């Protein structure tokens, strides 16, 4: 949903003092998108074909640990936001998304 990107993009989700924003990793102009929508429902799903470059967990060469990722699907009144995050961070992100709507700065 506008103004957020329509396609999967790598970026950083910033969570600080009730403020949630996302910024793409790559690009010349990297706008920061504040997330102010009230989240009505949160669901999880495994990364699918749309998230082709997301790590599925396990080990590389039997030694290097690769984190497992999950997709958080957040339903709002305006549409759906999806966040692909490491499983270890999923509880933090869902707690913040479920909190009261943040004020628009």
Secondary structure as the mmCIF struct_conf table of DSSP 4:
data_model
#
loop_
_struct_conf.conf_type_id
_struct_conf.id
_struct_conf.beg_label_comp_id
_struct_conf.beg_label_asym_id
_struct_conf.beg_label_seq_id
_struct_conf.end_label_comp_id
_struct_conf.end_label_asym_id
_struct_conf.end_label_seq_id
TURN_TY1_P TURN_TY1_P1 UNK A 2 UNK A 3
BEND BEND1 UNK A 4 UNK A 4
BEND BEND2 UNK A 6 UNK A 7
STRN STRN1 UNK A 11 UNK A 16
TURN_TY1_P TURN_TY1_P2 UNK A 17 UNK A 18
STRN STRN2 UNK A 19 UNK A 24
BEND BEND3 UNK A 25 UNK A 29
STRN STRN3 UNK A 32 UNK A 34
HELX_LH_PP_P HELX_LH_PP_P1 UNK A 37 UNK A 38
STRN STRN4 UNK A 39 UNK A 45
HELX_RH_3T_P HELX_RH_3T_P1 UNK A 49 UNK A 51
TURN_TY1_P TURN_TY1_P3 UNK A 52 UNK A 53
BEND BEND4 UNK A 54 UNK A 54
STRN STRN5 UNK A 56 UNK A 60
TURN_TY1_P TURN_TY1_P4 UNK A 61 UNK A 63
STRN STRN6 UNK A 64 UNK A 76
BEND BEND5 UNK A 77 UNK A 78
STRN STRN7 UNK A 80 UNK A 86
HELX_RH_3T_P HELX_RH_3T_P2 UNK A 87 UNK A 89
HELX_RH_AL_P HELX_RH_AL_P1 UNK A 90 UNK A 98
BEND BEND6 UNK A 99 UNK A 99
HELX_LH_PP_P HELX_LH_PP_P2 UNK A 100 UNK A 104
#
